[in-house]
Amino acid sequence: MRIWIINHYALPYDNAGGTRHANFAKQLIKYGHEITIFAANYNHFAHSYIQTNTVLGEIDSRYQIPFMWIPTGSYRGNTLARLWNMLSFSIRLLQKKYTAHLPPPDVILGSSPHLFAAFSASILAKRFNVPFLLEVRDIWPDSLAEHFSKYHPLFYLMKKIECKLYKDAHQIISLLPGIKDYLIHLSVAEEKIVWIPNTIDPDLYPSSICDQQSKKFTIMYAGAHGILNDLDICLDAAKLLQNTEIGEKIRICLIGNGPEKKRLIERTIKEKIQIIQFLDPVPKTKIYTILSQADVFLMPLKHSTIYRFGISPNKLFDYLLMSRPIIFAVNTSFNPVELNNAGITIPPSNSRALADAISQLFSTPENVRKMMGERGKEYVYSHHHIERMCKKLETILRAIQNKELTAT
C-alpha cells in the first residue's frame, strides 16, 4: 500500500523530537508498503528550520523515509504566531503543488498534535477517495478548556472539527489508553477505536553502550521545556536539596528545548541554584548514550483533567528502556512506574515530594535501584516494542486493503 502520514511535527532520526512516525514508517517499509511523511519545515522543539537540500515542495530523500516539508513560519511560545504556524501548515498541505506530482495514496493517516492538520488530512483523503485514519495524540479541544472558555469561538470551531474527524475516520488510533469511554460518549463505534501508544526501537540502542554515570548522583529529565512539563518543581526541589548533606553529591540535568527554557535558565542564575544543569536537545540516535549517565529519571506534568485518559510520552518509554528508576509526577491512572514498581510516584507540582523522592532513591542501595529499572525495562519490551505496535497498525491497514473497514 502507498501510505501518506501527515504529522505537523514529524521528524527524521537525526533530529530531537517526534520520531514516532519515522519509526513506524521504517517498519512498514519492511512489510512492503510505500511511505511518505508530510511535516512542517520548522522544528518547534529546536526553534529552527529543518536543514534540507531539497526545494520545498519536492521529496526529501536523504532519510530512509521520504519527507515532504511544508513551509511554515517560526514562533516562540503560545502566541498568535504559533496559531498561524498551525494554520499555514494545514492550508498549504492542501495546495496541489505539494501532492499533485506524487503517486496517489491508498490510505492517509492524519495525526492530531493539533486538529487543523488532521482535518486537512481528512480533506486530502476525500480528494483522493481513499480511507482516512485518524491518530489522536491529545484530546482537542478539551486540552484547552483550562485556558479557554467552552464558549470561545476557537473552542467551538475545534469541537466541530473534532466530531467531524471522528465521524469521517475509518479507524481511530489513540496514543491514550483510557480514551475509549470518551469517544464512545461522542457516539464513536467501539470497533473503530484501537490503542497504539508510543514505542521503543531497540535498533536505535547502541550495542556497545555501557553505564556511564557521573561521579555525582544524577537525576535526569529529557524532553520539552514547556508550561505543562512543570520543570519549575525541579528548580524548587534543587533549592531544597542543595544545602543539605547530599547537596554536593547530586545534580539535576534538564535536556531539551522549549518556550520555558530561557526563563528557567534565568531563574536558575538569579536564584543561585547550583545543582541544576541544562543541556541542548539530543537526536534519537544519540539520546541513549546521554541517558546512560543518569541514576534516576524524572517524569513530571502539571495537574490537568485531560490526563485521566492516560499519557504516552516518548521519554517515558526511553527511560524504562534504560533500566533506571523513575520519579513519576503525573495525575493519571496510566502509571507503568507504579504498576511495575519501577520507581516512585509522587503528586504533580509538589517540589517537597520530589526532593524527598530524590533523597530516598539516593539512599536506596544500587542493587535495589537496578531491580526497579529492570522491572520497567521488562514491561516496556513486552508492551511497547516497535514491532509489536507496528503489527497492530499493519492489521488495520490490511483490513482496509481487504475492504473490511469502512467509514461510517
FIVEXMI-446210 format. One record per residue: x, y, z of N, C-alpha, C in turn. Coordinates in steps of 0.2 Angstrom, whole numbers, plus 2048, in hexadecimal, padded with zeros to 3 digits. Atoms other than C-alpha are relative to their C-alpha. Example, Ala and Ser with C-alpha at 12.3 -4.5 7.8 and 13.67 -1.06 7.14 Angstrom:
8047FA80083E7EA827804806800;7FC7FA7FF8447FB8247FC805803;
END
This chain:
8047FA800800800800804806800;7FD7F98008058127FD7FD804805;8037FD7FA80381B80D803807801;7FE7F97FE80482E8117FF801807;8017FF7F9807832823801808801;8007F97FF803844828800802807;7FF7FE7F980A84B838804806800;7FC7FA80080F85D83A807800803;7FA8007FC81D8598468047FA7FF;7FC80680282484983E8078027FF;7F97FF80183784883E8037FA7FE;7FC80680184483C8378047FF806;7FC8027FA850833842806805802;7FA7FC7FE85E8408427FE807803;8037FA7FC85384D84B7FE7FE807;8038017F984D84F85D7F9801800;8077FF80083B84D85E7FC7FA7FE;80580580182C8438578027FC7FA;7FD80580583483484E7FB7FA7FF;8058058008248298517FF7FD7F9;80280380681F82883F8067FE7FB;7FB8038038308268388027F9802;7FF8077FD8328178437FB7FB7FD;80580480382181083D8017FF7F8;7FF80180782581482B8067FB7FE;7FA80580183680A82C7FD7F9800;8038077FF82C7FB8327FB7FE7FA;80580180581E7FD8258037FF7F9;7FC80180682B7FE8178027F97FF;7FE8078008317ED81C7FA7FB7FE;80680480281F7E781A7FE8017F9;8027FF80781F7ED8087FC8067FE;8047FA8018167FD80A8058067FE;7FD7FA80281B80E8027FE806804;8017FA7FB81C81D80E8028067FE;7FE7F980081C82F80D7FE804806;8027FC7FA81C83B81C8008077FE;8007F980181684C81B800804807;7FF7FD7FA81C8588288028077FF;7FE7F980182086A82B808801800;7F87FF800832871827802804806;7FE7FD7FA83287A8388007FB806;8008047FA8388708477FF804806;8027FC7FA82F8778568037FD806;7FD8027FA83986D862807803800;7F97FC80084A87585C7FF8077FE;8017F98038428858568048027FA;7FB7FE80684B8848467FC7FC7FA;80380380684787F8348047F97FE;7FC80680284B86D82D8058027FB;7FB7FF80585B86D8247FF7FB7FA;8028048058568668138038027F9;7FD7FE80785F8658027FB8007FA;80580180584F8637F97FC807800;8047FA8018438717F27F97FE804;8078027FD8338727FD7FB7FF7FA;8048038058268697F48027FA7FC;7FD80680383185B7EE8027FB806;7FE8057FB83584B7F7807800803;7FA8007FD84384B8038027F8801;7FF8077FF84B83A8018077FE803;7FA8027FD85A83B80C8007FB806;8028057FB8528308197FE7F97FD;80380780284C81E8187F98017FE;8077FE80283B8268177FF8067FD;8017FA80383683380B7FC805804;8037FA7FC8318448137FE8057FB;8027FA80382785280B7FF805805;8007FA7FB82A8628147FC8057FE;8057FB80281C86E814803807804;7FD7FA7FD8228808177FB804805;8047FC7FB81C889827804805803;7FC7FB7FD8218988318027FE807;7FD8027FA82B8988417FC803806;8047FD7FA82489C8538047FE806;7FE8027F982989B8657FA801805;8057FF7FB81D8988737F97FF7FD;80780180280A8978727FD8077FE;8027FA8038078A68677FC7FF7FA;8038018067FD8AA8588047FE7FA;7FC80380580C8A684E8007F8800;80180780080A8948547FA7FE7FD;8068018037F889484F8018007F8;7FF7FF8077FD89A83E8057FB7FD;7FC80580280B88D83D7FB7FA7FF;8058058017FD88083F7FC8007FA;8057FF8057F18878338048007F9;7FD7FF8077FE88B8258027F97FE;7FE8068028048798267FA7FC7FD;8068048027F28728247FD8037FA;8037FE8077ED87E8168057FF7FA;7FC8018057FD87C80C8007F87FE;8008078017FC86980E7FB7FE7FA;8058018057EC86A8038028037F9;7FE7FD8077F58747F58037FA7FC;7FE8068057F78687E68077FF7FE;7F980180280986C7E38047FC805;7FC8047FC80E8627F27FD7F8800;8028078018048527ED7FE7FE7F9;8028028067FF8537DB8057FB7FC;7FB80480481084C7D48027FA804;7FE8077FC81083D7E17FB7FB7FD;80580680180982C7DD7FA800806;8068007FC7F782C7E58017FB806;8008057FA7F68247F77FA7FB7FF;8058057FF7EC8157FB7FC801807;8037FE7F97E981B80D804806803;7FD7FA7FD7EC82B8177FF800807;8007FF7F97F182C829801807802;7FF7F97FE7EE83D831801800808;7FF8007F97F58408427FE807803;8037FA7FE7EE84D84E804803806;7FD7FC7FB7FC8568587FC806801;8057FB8007EF8638537FB7FE7FB;8058028047DE86184A8008027F9;8007FD8077E186C83B8047FB7FB;7FC8058047EE8608347FC7FA7FE;8038068017E48518367F98017FC;8057FE8057D585A82E8028007F9;7FD8008077DF85E81F8027F97FD;7FF8078037E484C81E7FA7FC7FE;8068048027D284681E7FD8037FA;8027FD8067CF8538108047FD7FA;7FC8048057DD84B8067FE7F97FF;8038078017D683A8097FA8007FC;8068008047C583F8028028027F8;7FE7FE8077CE8487F38037FA7FC;7FE8068037D78377EF7FC7FA800;8058057FF7C882D7F48047FA803;7FC8067FC7D38228007FE800807;8028007F97D081D812804804804;7FC7FB7FB7D58298208007FC807;7FF8027F97DD823830801806804;7FF7FB7FC7DC82F83E8047FE806;7FC8017FA7EA82F84C7FF805805;8017FB7FA7E583785C806800805;7FA7FF7FB7F483E8667FE803806;8027FC7FA7EB84A8717F88017FF;8077FF8017D984D8757FE8087FF;8027F98027D585D86B7F88007FF;7FD7FA7FD7CD86986F800800808;8008007F97CB863881806802804;7FA7FE7FD7DD865884801808801;8007F98007DA8788827FB802805;8067FE7FC7CB87888E803804807;7FE7FC7FA7D687E89D8038077FE;7FD7F98027DC88D8927FB8047FC;8057FD8037CD8918887F97FE802;8078027FF7BA89288B7FD7FB7FB;8038058057B08848837FB8047FB;8047FB8057A689387B8058047FC;7FB7FC8047B689A8737FF7FE7F9;8018028077B489A8608057FB7FD;7FB8058027C489085E7FF7FA802;8018067FD7BF88386A7FA7FD7FC;8068038047AE8818618027FE7F9;7FE8028077B68808508047F9800;7FC8067FF7C28738567FC7FA802;8058057FE7B486985E7FD7FD7FA;8048028077AB86884D8057FC7FC;7FB8038047BB8638458017F9803;7FF8077FC7BE8558527FB7FB7FE;8068058017AD84D8508007FE7F8;7FF8028077AF84E83D8057FB7FE;7FB8058017BF84583D7FF7F9803;8018077FE7B98378487FB7FD7FC;8058038047AA83583D8037FD7F9;7FE8018067B483582D8067FA800;7FB8057FF7C28298337FE7F97FF;8018078017C381782D8027FD807;7FD8037FA7CD81383D803806804;7FD7FB7FC7D281E84C8057FC804;7FB8037FC7E381A853802805805;7FF7FC7FA7E68218648067FE804;7FA8017FC7F682386E7FE800807;8027FF7F97EC82587E7FC7FA801;8038067FF7E78158867F9800803;8078007FD7D781B88F7FB8047FB;8047FC8047CF8248807FA7FD7FE;8068048037C281787B7FA803803;8077FE7FD7B481D8877FF8077FE;8017F98027B782F8827FD8007F9;8028008077B582B86F7F97FC800;8078038017A681F8727FB805802;8047FA7FD79E82E87C7FE8057FA;8017FB8067A083886B7FD7FC7FA;80380480579782A8628047FC7FB;7FC8038047A682285B7FF7F8801;8018078007A480F8578067FD804;7FB8037FC7AF8058638057FC7FB;7FC8048047B67FA8558048057FB;7FC7FB8037BD80A84D807802804;7FB7FD7FB7C980D85C8057FA801;7FB8047FE7DA80585E806804803;7FB7FD7FC7E880986A8077FE7FD;7F98018027FA80B862804805803;7FC7FB7FD80581486E8068017FD;7F97FF80281681B86C8047F9802;7FC80680082480E86B807801801;7F980080083680986D8027FC7FA;7FD80380684180485F8077FE802;7FA8027FD84F7FA8668068007FA;7FB7FF8058587FB855804807800;7FD7FA7FF85C80D859805800807;7FC8017FA86480786A8077FD7FE;7F98028028778068678027FA803;7FF8077FD87D7F4869806801805;7FA7FF7FC88D7FB8727FF804806;8017FC7FB88580687E8017FD807;7FF8027FA88A8058907FE805805;8027FB7FB88580D8A0806805801;7FB7FB80088E81E8A17FE805806;8027FB7FB8888268B1805804802;7FB7FB7FE8918358B78017FF807;7FE8007F98998378C87FA802804;8057FE7FD88A8408CD7F97FC7FF;8068038018798388D07FB8047FC;8037FB80586F83E8C17F97FE7FF;80780080185D8418BF7FF8037F9;8007FE8078598438AD7F88017FD;8067FF80384A84A8A38028027F8;7FF7FE80784A84A8907FA8007FC;8077FF80383C8528867FF8077FF;8027F9801833862882800804807;8007FB7FB83587188D7FA8057FF;8067FC80182387788D7FD801806;8047FF7FA81687D8997FE7FA804;8038067FD80E86C89B8057FC803;7FA8047FE81F86489E802801808;8007FF7F981F86C8AF807800803;7F98007FE83286E8B1802804805;7FF7FC7FA83187B8BE8017FC806;8008047F982F86D8CB8077FD800;7F98038008418678C6804806803;7FC7FA7FD8488798CA7FE800808;8038007F983D8798DA8037FB805;7FD8067FD8438688DF808801801;7F97FE7FF85586D8DC802804805;7FF7FB7FB85487C8E77FF7FC807;8018047FA84E8708F58067FB802;7FB8057FF85C8648F2807802800;7F97FE80186B86E8EE804802807;7FC7FE7FA86F8739007FF7FA805;8008057FC86C8629078067FC800;7FA80480087985490A8017FD7FA;7FF80380787684D8F98008057FB;8007FB80587685D8F08068007FC;7FA80080488885C8EA8017F97FC;7FF80780388584A8E57FB7FF7FA;80580180587784C8D88008067FB;8027FB8068728558C87FA7FF7FD;8068018048628588BF8018027F9;7FE7FE8078658588AC7F98007FC;8067FF80485785F8A18038017F9;7FE80180785985A88E7FA8027FC;8067FE80584F8628807FF8077FF;8017F980284887287A7F8801801;8077FE7FF83787C87B7FF807802;8017F97FF82F88C87E802802808;7FE7FF7F983388B891807800802;7F98027FE845887890804807802;7FC7FA7FF84C89988F7FE803807;8037FE7F984189E89F8037FC805;7FD8047FB84788F8A8807801801;7F97FF7FF8598928A5801807804;7FF7FA7FD8578A48AA7FE800807;8028017F984E89F8BA8067FC804;7FB8037FD85C8938BE806804802;7FB7FC7FF8698A08BC7FE805806;8027FB7FB85F8AD8C68007FE807;8018037FA85B8A28D48067FB803;7FA8037FE86D89A8D57FF7F9801;8018078008678888D28057FC7FD;7FA80280387787F8D08007F97FE;80080780287286D8CE7FC7FE7FA;8038008068688708BE8048007FA;7FC80080687086C8AD7FB8007FA;80480080686887089C8047FE7FA;7FC80380686D86788C7FB8017FA;8047FF80686786987A7FD7FA7FE;80480680385B85D8718057FB7FD;7FC80580386384D86C7FC7FB7FB;80380480585E84385C7FF7F9803;8028067FD85683285F8067FB7FF;7FA805801866829858805801805;7FB7FF7FB8708308667FD801807;8037FF7FA8648328748027FB806;7FF8067FB86782187C807801804;7F97FF7FD87A82587F7FF806805;8017FB7FB8748358887FD7FD806;8048037FB86782C8928047FB805;7FC8057FC87481F898803803806;7FD7FC7FB87B82D8A37FC801806;8047FF7FA86C82D8AE8007FB805;8028057FB8688248BE7F9800801;8077FF7FF85682A8BF7FD8047FA;8037FB80584A8318B27FA803803;8067FC7FD83C83E8B57FB8007FA;8067FF80482B83E8AD7FB804803;8057FC7FD82184D8B27FB8037FB;8057FC8048118558AB7FC804805;8057FC7FC8068638B27FA7FC801;8068037FF7F685D8B97FB8037FB;8057FE8057E885D8AC7FB7FA7FF;8058058007D88548AA8017FB7FA;8008048067DC84E8988057FA801;7FC8057FF7E984289F7FD7FA803;8048067FE7DB8378A68007FB7FA;8018058057DB82F8958077FC7FE;7F98038007EE82A8978058057FC;7FB7FD8047FE83088F8047FB7FC;7FB80580480B8298838068047FD;7FA7FC80381A8348828067FC7FF;7FA80480282982D879805800805;7FB8007FB8358328877FF7FB806;8028057FB82C8278938027F97FE;7FE80780282F8178898088007FF;7F980080184181C8858037FF807;7FD8017F984481E8987FF7F8802;8018077FE83C80C89B8057FC7FD;7FB80480384880588E807800803;7F97FF7FD85780C8978017FC807;7FF8047F98548018A7802805806;7FF7FB7FA8548108B37F9801803;8067FE7FD8478148C07FD8077FE;8037FA80283B8228BC7FC803805;8047FC7FC8338308C67FA8027FC;8067FF8048218318BF7FC805804;8047FB7FC8188418C37FA8027FB;8057FE8058088418B87F97FD803;8068037FD7F683F8BE7FC7FC7FA;8038048057F18318B27FF7F8803;8018077FE7EA81F8B58057FC7FC;7FB8048047F68198A7807802803;7FA7FF7FC8068178B28047FA800;7FC80680081280A8AC8057FF805;7FB8007FB81E80F8B97FD7FD807;8038037FB81280B8C77FE7F97FF;80380780280B7FC8BE8067FB801;7FB80580081C7F48BD805801805;7FC7FF7FA8247FB8CD8078027FD;7FA7FE8048318048C1803807803;7FE7FA7FD8348138CC7FB803805;8047FC7FB82A8208D77FB8047FD;8057FC80381A8288D37FE806806;8017FB7FB8178398DB7FA8057FD;8057FB8038098478D98038057FB;7FD7FB80580C8538CA801806804;7FE7F97FD8138648CE801801807;7FE8017F981985F8DF807800801;7F980080082B8658E18037FC806;7FE8047FA82C85E8F38007F97FF;80180780282684D8ED8067FE7FB;7FB80280583384D8DF807800804;7FA8007FC8418528EB8017FA804;8008067FB83C8448F78027FA7FB;80080580483B8388E88087FF7FE;7F980080284D83D8E28047FD806;7FC8027FA85483B8F47FF7F8801;8028077FE84B82A8F68047FB7FB;7FD8048058528238E5808801801;7F87FF7FE86482A8EA8027FB805;7FE8047FA8638208FA7FF7F97FE;80280780285C8108F18067FD7FD;7FA80480286A8038EE7FF7FF7F8;80080080786F8028DC7FD7FA7FD;80380680286A7F08DA7F8800800;8078008008587F48DF7FE8057FB;8017FC8058588038D38007FC7F9;7FF80480685E7F78C57FA7FC7FF;80680580084F7EB8C97FA8047FE;8067FB8028437FA8C78008017F9;7FF7FF80884A7FE8B67FF7FA7FC;80180680484A7EC8B07F97FE7FF;8078028018387EA8B47FD8057FB;8037FB8058347FA8AA8027FE7F9;7FE80280783F7F489B7FC7F97FE;8048068028367E389B7F98027FE;8077FD8028257EC89A8008037FA;8007FD80682A7F788C8027FC7FA;7FF8058058317E98827FA7FC7FE;8068048018217DF8847FA8047FD;8067FC8028157ED8818018067FB;7FF7FA80481D7FB8778067FF7FA;7FB8018058297F386B7FD8027F9;8027FD8078287FB8597FD7FA7FC;8038058058257EA8507FA7FE803;8068027FD8177E685C7FB8057FE;8057FB80280E7F68597FF8017F9;8007FF8078127F78477FB7FA7FD;80480580380A7E68447F8801802;8077FE7FF7FA7ED84C7FD8057FA;8027FC8067FA7FB83F8007FC7F9;8008048067FE7EF8317F97FC800;8078038007EE7E58367FB8057FE;8057FB8027E47F58348018017F8;7FF7FE8077EC7F98237FE7FA7FC;8028068047E97E781D7F87FF7FF;8078008007D77E88227FD8057FC;8027FB8047D57F88198017FE7F8;7FF8038077DD7F08097FB7FB7FE;8058058027D17E280A7F9802801;8067FD8007C37EE80C7FB7FD806;8048027FA7BE7E781D7FE806805;8027FA7FC7BE7F98257FD8057FB;8037FA8047B380781E7FE805805;8027FA7FB7AF8188257F9800801;8078007FE79F81B82D7FD8077FD;
END
